[in-house]
Amino acid sequence: MSRPSLRDLTPVELQKQLQEARQEVFNLRLQRASGKLQNPARVVATRRTIARLLTALRERTPAGGRA
């Protein structure tokens, strides 16, 4: 997902995509542990997607999400 399209999403949509990406990383880690992971690069790509989603969410909160 590209940065401009992340900026167009609502915080609720970003949270939903974040939840899905975290679930995907969990599933990929299980596949890696059982030796059935076809594409190890997907783990890294999904983790980077999570970082992008978290960044987009933090950009929308005052003071960068800090209390």
N, C-alpha and C positions, 0 to 999 in steps of 0.2 A: 504494500500500500504506500502510495507516495505522500509526501508531506502536505501538499496542497489539499489532497482529499481528506486527510486527517483533520485539517483545520475546518473543513466544512461540516464535520460530524458534531452532533450534540454530545455533551458529557455522558448522557445515558447510553448512547450508541458506542462511545469510546469504552465505557465500562463493560458493555456486553462483548465487544471485540477483545478486550483485555482478558476477560474470563475465558473466552474460547481459546485464545492463544495460550493461556496458562494450562488449560486442559490438554491442548495439543502437545505442549512440552512434556507434560506428565506422561502422556501416552507414548511419545517418542522415547523417553527415558526408560519406560518399561520394555519397549521393543529392543532398545540397545542392550539392556540387561539380559534379555532372553536370547540375544543374538539374531534377532529377526529384522533389525533395522536396515532398510534398503539404501537410504541416502543419509549418511551422518551429517551432511551439511545442513539438512533441514532443521536440526536442533539449534545450530548457531543462528540460522536465519530467523527462526521463530523467536529466539531470545532477543534478537535485535528488534524484531517487530514489537515485542513487549516493551522494550526500552523506548521505542518511538511513541507507543501509545501512552506510556506513563509521562513522557515529556510533554505530549500534547495536553494531557489532563492537567499537569502542573502549570502549564502556561496560562491556563484559564482561571486559576485560583489566585487570590490576592497574596502577595509576598511569596510567590512560588510554592504555595502549599505549606508554608511554615507557620506555626502558631505563635 
